[in-house]
Amino acid sequence: MPRPAFAATLRTPAVLAFAAACGFGCPAALAQSQPTPGTPSIPFAGRAAITNPEVTYQYGHEFVTVTSPGNAPMTGVFPNARGPALTAQVNSAYRIARFEVTTEQYVQFLNALYATNAPAGRFIPVPAAGSWGARAVTGSPSGPVQFEVLPGGANVPVGGVNWRAAAIYCNWLHNDMALSPAAFASGAYDTSTFGYRGEQFTDQPARSPGARFFIPTWNEWAKAAHWDPNRFGDGQGGYWNYSNGTDVRPIPGLPPSMGGDGQANWGVFAGNSAVPVGAYTDQQSPWGLLDLAGGRREWTETLYQASAADPRFRIRDGSYSGQGFLDPTDWDLSHMYSILSPESSSSASGFRIAAVIPSPTTFALTVVGAGLVGRRRR
């Protein structure tokens, strides 16, 4: 299978350093900081071919735009007594990545983090072998720890990621991938809030105002996975049971490109963790997202708390999720999810990111600002 287009060359250390030094005044930094319209790296299939959402690229991530604001709520979701309502209803348009964050993308993030000796690194566990397609390499005795992608590992979805690491990754993108400790500390999420008071974590509940990149809420995730604006006919929306735009349970197993006949990589628990993102090319949500039923359990921003006496958690979804996950018929059903503490990680835990749709005013101000910076420097 050809590599998806986003696995590309604009995120090398040299380009990162160039962008960090130049800021918005440099064409390369500006080009990456604004979403670029494009075509899907993997053609839309199934219900996505009907929905045909807008595709944009930004910082090496491929996004689709999820519209239909104010969609009808989902029914039958497990209750969330003291957390945000789990309805899959979202009242504004947003962008969400078609793929989970890959090993290559995460290696670039970790190398930038360690190169700057950012204090935020204390919240981030290094994925264990088998959780991704990379390894640590030995630099100079006084140099920072760095990582390299193993052959064939670039597009393996990264696992072993806790919620806080995913939040810090969003901070880095929000700050235009700058090579400074501050770029990891805040922007989308304020790492100074990360901690515990007794059994309750103190991490800020939701993204900061103005966050450009963020971990999607469960409502945003579930809408992009299961809501179809044409479920019952043109303009008559509704939900599919599974995240491939059908009510038929996907068949677990390796994809055809790897010699199997599977439709979902639930096999991360059966030795198939090296299946690259996008391998199940025709298994797409109504919005064109891939690997929702495979790869990793994906973090969401949404808090879960059953009662005031219980600790809080963050919700994960996708892959092998759900309180009834031991029953195969429950895998990937629209109303199922799992929970985990934000500092906890496992080989199964990964993430995909979402992004705000910048207003025309914001884009114009950014372009004008870039021009002014360029003039001052000249």
C-alpha positions as CSV (number, residue, x, y, z in Angstrom):
1,M,0.0,0.0,0.0
2,P,1.4,3.5,-0.8
3,R,2.0,5.7,2.2
4,P,-0.6,8.3,2.8
5,A,0.4,11.7,1.6
6,F,0.7,13.2,5.0
7,A,3.7,11.1,6.0
8,A,5.8,13.7,4.4
9,T,8.9,15.7,4.3
10,L,7.9,19.1,5.7
11,R,8.5,18.0,9.3
12,T,12.2,17.3,9.2
13,P,14.4,18.8,12.0
14,A,15.9,21.3,9.5
15,V,12.5,22.6,8.5
16,L,11.4,22.7,12.2
17,A,14.4,24.8,13.1
18,F,13.8,27.1,10.1
19,A,10.2,27.6,11.0
20,A,10.9,28.2,14.7
21,A,13.6,30.8,13.9
22,C,11.4,32.6,11.3
23,G,8.0,32.4,12.9
24,F,5.1,33.7,10.9
25,G,7.5,36.0,8.9
26,C,8.8,33.1,6.9
27,P,6.8,31.6,4.0
28,A,7.5,28.0,5.1
29,A,6.1,28.6,8.6
30,L,3.1,30.5,7.3
31,A,2.4,27.8,4.7
32,Q,2.2,25.2,7.4
33,S,0.3,27.3,10.0
34,Q,-2.7,27.8,7.7
35,P,-4.9,24.9,6.4
36,T,-4.3,24.0,2.8
37,P,-7.2,22.6,0.8
38,G,-6.4,19.4,-1.0
39,T,-7.6,16.0,-2.1
40,P,-7.9,12.9,0.1
41,S,-4.7,10.8,0.3
42,I,-6.9,7.7,0.3
43,P,-10.1,8.2,-1.9
44,F,-13.3,8.4,0.0
45,A,-15.2,5.1,0.1
46,G,-18.6,4.0,1.4
47,R,-20.8,6.6,2.9
48,A,-17.9,9.1,2.8
49,A,-18.1,9.1,-1.0
50,I,-21.6,10.5,-0.6
51,T,-20.8,13.0,2.1
52,N,-17.6,14.0,0.3
53,P,-16.3,16.3,3.1
54,E,-13.8,19.1,2.6
55,V,-10.1,18.0,3.0
56,T,-7.4,20.2,4.3
57,Y,-3.8,19.6,5.3
58,Q,-1.9,21.3,8.1
59,Y,1.4,20.4,9.7
60,G,1.4,17.1,8.0
61,H,-2.1,16.1,9.2
62,E,-4.9,15.4,6.9
63,F,-8.2,16.8,8.2
64,V,-11.9,16.5,7.1
65,T,-14.5,19.1,8.0
66,V,-17.4,17.8,9.9
67,T,-20.5,19.9,9.3
68,S,-24.2,19.4,10.1
69,P,-24.1,21.5,13.3
70,G,-26.9,20.7,15.8
71,N,-27.2,17.1,14.7
72,A,-29.7,15.0,16.6
73,P,-28.4,13.3,19.8
74,M,-27.5,9.7,20.0
75,T,-29.6,7.4,22.2
76,G,-28.6,4.5,24.4
77,V,-25.3,5.9,25.5
78,F,-23.9,4.9,28.9
79,P,-24.7,7.7,31.5
80,N,-22.1,10.2,32.6
81,A,-23.6,11.4,35.9
82,R,-21.3,14.2,36.7
83,G,-19.5,14.8,33.4
84,P,-20.5,16.4,30.1
85,A,-23.6,14.9,28.4
86,L,-22.7,12.1,26.0
87,T,-24.9,12.8,23.1
88,A,-22.6,13.0,20.0
89,Q,-24.4,16.3,19.3
90,V,-22.1,19.1,18.2
91,N,-23.4,22.6,17.6
92,S,-20.6,23.9,15.3
93,A,-18.4,22.7,12.5
94,Y,-14.9,21.4,13.2
95,R,-12.0,19.6,11.6
96,I,-10.8,16.2,12.7
97,A,-7.8,14.1,11.4
98,R,-8.6,11.2,9.1
99,F,-5.8,9.1,10.7
100,E,-4.4,8.5,14.2
101,V,-1.1,10.2,15.0
102,T,1.7,8.1,13.5
103,T,5.1,7.0,14.8
104,E,6.8,9.4,12.4
105,Q,4.7,12.4,13.7
106,Y,5.2,11.4,17.3
107,V,9.0,11.0,16.9
108,Q,9.3,14.5,15.5
109,F,7.3,15.7,18.5
110,L,9.5,13.9,21.0
111,N,12.7,14.9,19.4
112,A,11.7,18.6,19.5
113,L,10.5,18.2,23.1
114,Y,13.8,16.6,24.3
115,A,16.0,19.0,22.2
116,T,14.5,21.9,24.0
117,N,14.6,20.2,27.4
118,A,11.0,21.3,28.0
119,P,9.8,20.6,31.6
120,A,6.5,19.4,30.1
121,G,8.4,16.2,29.2
122,R,8.0,14.9,32.8
123,F,4.3,14.1,32.0
124,I,5.2,12.1,28.9
125,P,6.0,8.3,29.0
126,V,8.1,7.0,26.2
127,P,6.2,4.3,24.3
128,A,7.5,0.8,24.9
129,A,8.8,-1.4,22.1
130,G,5.9,-2.8,20.2
131,S,3.7,0.2,20.9
132,W,5.1,2.1,17.9
133,G,7.6,1.9,15.1
134,A,10.6,3.7,16.6
135,R,13.4,3.4,19.1
136,A,15.6,5.5,21.2
137,V,19.1,6.2,19.8
138,T,22.3,7.2,21.7
139,G,23.6,10.7,21.0
140,S,26.5,12.5,22.6
141,P,27.0,12.0,26.4
142,S,25.7,15.6,27.0
143,G,23.1,15.6,24.2
144,P,19.4,15.1,24.6
145,V,17.7,11.7,24.2
146,Q,16.5,11.3,20.6
147,F,14.4,8.8,18.7
148,E,14.5,7.3,15.2
149,V,11.8,5.6,13.1
150,L,12.5,2.0,12.4
151,P,12.2,0.6,8.8
152,G,8.6,0.2,7.9
153,G,7.5,2.0,11.2
154,A,6.7,5.5,10.0
155,N,2.9,4.9,9.6
156,V,2.4,2.6,12.6
157,P,-0.1,4.4,14.9
158,V,1.7,5.4,18.1
159,G,0.6,3.7,21.3
160,G,1.7,3.9,24.9
161,V,0.5,7.6,25.0
162,N,-1.3,9.0,28.0
163,W,-3.8,11.8,27.8
164,R,-1.4,14.4,29.0
165,A,1.1,13.6,26.3
166,A,-1.6,14.0,23.7
167,A,-2.5,17.4,25.2
168,I,1.1,18.5,25.0
169,Y,1.3,17.4,21.4
170,C,-1.7,19.7,20.7
171,N,0.1,22.6,22.5
172,W,3.1,22.1,20.2
173,L,1.0,22.3,17.1
174,H,-1.0,25.2,18.5
175,N,2.4,27.1,18.9
176,D,3.4,26.3,15.3
177,M,5.9,23.5,16.3
178,A,8.2,26.1,17.8
179,L,11.5,24.8,19.4
180,S,11.0,26.4,22.8
181,P,9.9,25.0,26.2
182,A,7.0,27.4,26.2
183,A,5.6,25.8,23.0
184,F,4.9,22.6,25.0
185,A,3.6,24.2,28.2
186,S,0.4,25.8,27.1
187,G,-1.8,26.9,24.2
188,A,-4.4,24.2,23.9
189,Y,-4.0,22.9,27.5
190,D,-2.2,24.5,30.5
191,T,0.3,21.9,31.8
192,S,0.6,23.9,35.1
193,T,-2.9,22.5,36.0
194,F,-1.7,18.9,35.6
195,G,-1.7,17.1,38.9
196,Y,-3.7,15.4,41.6
197,R,-5.6,16.6,44.7
198,G,-6.3,13.4,46.6
199,E,-7.8,11.0,44.1
200,Q,-9.1,13.7,41.7
201,F,-6.9,15.0,39.0
202,T,-6.6,18.7,38.6
203,D,-6.0,18.9,34.8
204,Q,-8.1,21.6,33.2
205,P,-11.4,19.9,32.1
206,A,-11.5,21.2,28.6
207,R,-9.3,23.0,26.0
208,S,-8.4,26.6,26.4
209,P,-10.3,29.3,24.6
210,G,-8.7,29.9,21.2
211,A,-7.1,26.5,21.0
212,R,-6.3,25.8,17.3
213,F,-5.5,22.0,17.7
214,F,-7.0,19.8,20.4
215,I,-8.1,16.4,21.5
216,P,-11.7,15.9,20.3
217,T,-14.5,15.6,22.8
218,W,-16.3,12.3,22.9
219,N,-19.2,14.0,21.2
220,E,-16.9,15.3,18.4
221,W,-15.3,11.9,18.1
222,A,-18.6,9.9,18.0
223,K,-20.2,12.3,15.6
224,A,-17.3,12.0,13.1
225,A,-17.4,8.2,13.6
226,H,-21.1,7.4,13.4
227,W,-23.3,10.3,12.3
228,D,-24.3,10.4,8.7
229,P,-26.1,13.5,7.5
230,N,-27.8,11.3,4.8
231,R,-28.4,8.2,6.9
232,F,-32.1,7.9,5.9
233,G,-32.0,9.8,2.7
234,D,-30.8,13.1,1.3
235,G,-30.5,15.5,4.3
236,Q,-32.1,13.0,6.7
237,G,-29.3,12.3,9.3
238,G,-28.8,9.5,11.7
239,Y,-26.3,7.2,13.3
240,W,-24.8,3.9,12.1
241,N,-24.0,1.2,14.7
242,Y,-20.4,0.8,13.5
243,S,-17.8,3.3,12.5
244,N,-17.6,2.1,8.9
245,G,-21.0,3.5,8.0
246,T,-22.9,0.3,8.4
247,D,-24.9,-1.7,10.9
248,V,-22.9,-4.8,10.2
249,R,-20.1,-5.7,12.6
250,P,-16.7,-5.4,10.8
251,I,-14.6,-8.6,10.4
252,P,-11.4,-8.4,12.5
253,G,-8.1,-9.4,10.9
254,L,-5.3,-8.2,8.7
255,P,-6.2,-6.0,5.7
256,P,-6.1,-7.3,2.2
257,S,-2.8,-5.5,1.5
258,M,-1.2,-7.6,4.2
259,G,-2.7,-10.9,3.0
260,G,-5.9,-11.0,5.1
261,D,-9.5,-10.3,4.6
262,G,-10.2,-8.2,7.7
263,Q,-12.1,-5.0,8.0
264,A,-10.9,-3.8,11.4
265,N,-7.6,-4.1,13.3
266,W,-8.9,-5.1,16.7
267,G,-5.8,-7.3,16.5
268,V,-3.6,-4.8,18.4
269,F,-4.2,-7.3,21.2
270,A,-3.3,-10.2,19.0
271,G,0.1,-9.2,17.7
272,N,-1.1,-7.0,14.8
273,S,0.0,-3.7,16.3
274,A,2.3,-3.0,13.2
275,V,-0.7,-2.5,10.8
276,P,-0.1,1.0,9.4
277,V,-2.8,3.7,9.4
278,G,-5.1,3.7,6.4
279,A,-4.5,0.0,5.6
280,Y,-8.3,-0.7,5.6
281,T,-8.9,1.7,2.7
282,D,-12.6,1.0,2.2
283,Q,-13.5,1.0,5.9
284,Q,-14.3,4.6,6.5
285,S,-16.8,6.6,8.6
286,P,-19.4,8.8,6.9
287,W,-16.9,11.6,7.1
288,G,-14.0,9.6,5.7
289,L,-12.1,8.8,9.0
290,L,-10.1,5.5,8.9
291,D,-8.9,3.1,11.6
292,L,-11.7,4.0,14.1
293,A,-12.2,0.3,14.7
294,G,-8.5,-0.6,15.0
295,G,-5.0,0.6,15.7
296,R,-5.4,2.2,19.1
297,R,-8.0,3.2,21.7
298,E,-8.2,7.0,21.1
299,W,-8.2,9.5,23.8
300,T,-11.0,12.1,24.0
301,E,-11.2,15.3,26.0
302,T,-14.4,14.3,27.8
303,L,-14.4,13.7,31.5
304,Y,-16.2,10.8,33.0
305,Q,-17.3,10.6,36.7
306,A,-20.0,8.2,37.8
307,S,-20.7,10.0,41.1
308,A,-19.3,12.7,43.4
309,A,-17.6,9.9,45.5
310,D,-15.9,8.4,42.5
311,P,-12.6,9.5,40.8
312,R,-12.7,11.2,37.4
313,F,-11.4,9.7,34.2
314,R,-11.0,10.6,30.5
315,I,-13.0,8.7,27.9
316,R,-11.4,6.7,25.2
317,D,-13.1,5.2,22.2
318,G,-12.3,3.2,19.0
319,S,-10.6,-0.1,18.6
320,Y,-11.4,-2.6,21.3
321,S,-13.3,-0.2,23.5
322,G,-16.3,-0.5,25.8
323,Q,-17.3,-1.8,29.2
324,G,-18.5,-5.0,27.4
325,F,-15.3,-5.4,25.3
326,L,-15.0,-9.1,26.1
327,D,-18.1,-9.8,24.0
328,P,-17.1,-9.4,20.3
329,T,-20.6,-8.2,19.4
330,D,-20.0,-5.1,21.5
331,W,-16.8,-4.0,19.8
332,D,-17.0,-0.6,18.1
333,L,-20.7,-0.1,18.7
334,S,-21.6,3.6,18.6
335,H,-22.6,3.9,22.3
336,M,-19.6,2.0,23.8
337,Y,-16.4,3.6,25.2
338,S,-13.7,3.0,27.9
339,I,-12.2,5.2,30.6
340,L,-8.7,5.8,32.0
341,S,-6.8,8.2,34.1
342,P,-5.0,10.9,32.2
343,E,-1.5,9.9,33.4
344,S,-2.1,6.3,32.6
345,S,-1.0,4.7,29.3
346,S,-1.0,1.3,27.7
347,S,0.2,0.0,24.3
348,A,-3.5,0.3,23.3
349,S,-3.7,4.0,23.9
350,G,-3.2,6.4,21.0
351,F,-5.0,9.5,19.7
352,R,-6.1,11.5,16.7
353,I,-6.4,15.3,16.8
354,A,-9.0,17.8,15.9
355,A,-8.7,21.4,14.8
356,V,-10.7,24.6,14.8
357,I,-11.9,26.1,11.5
358,P,-10.2,29.5,11.3
359,S,-12.5,32.4,10.5
360,P,-11.8,34.5,7.4
361,T,-10.9,37.4,9.8
362,T,-8.4,35.3,11.6
363,F,-6.7,34.2,8.4
364,A,-6.6,37.8,7.1
365,L,-5.0,39.1,10.3
366,T,-2.4,36.3,10.2
367,V,-1.4,37.1,6.6
368,V,-1.2,40.8,7.4
369,G,0.8,40.1,10.5
370,A,3.2,37.9,8.6
371,G,3.7,40.7,6.1
372,L,4.4,43.3,8.8
373,V,6.9,41.0,10.5
374,G,8.6,40.4,7.1
375,R,8.9,44.2,6.5
376,R,10.3,44.9,9.9
377,R,13.0,42.3,9.5
378,R,13.9,43.5,6.0
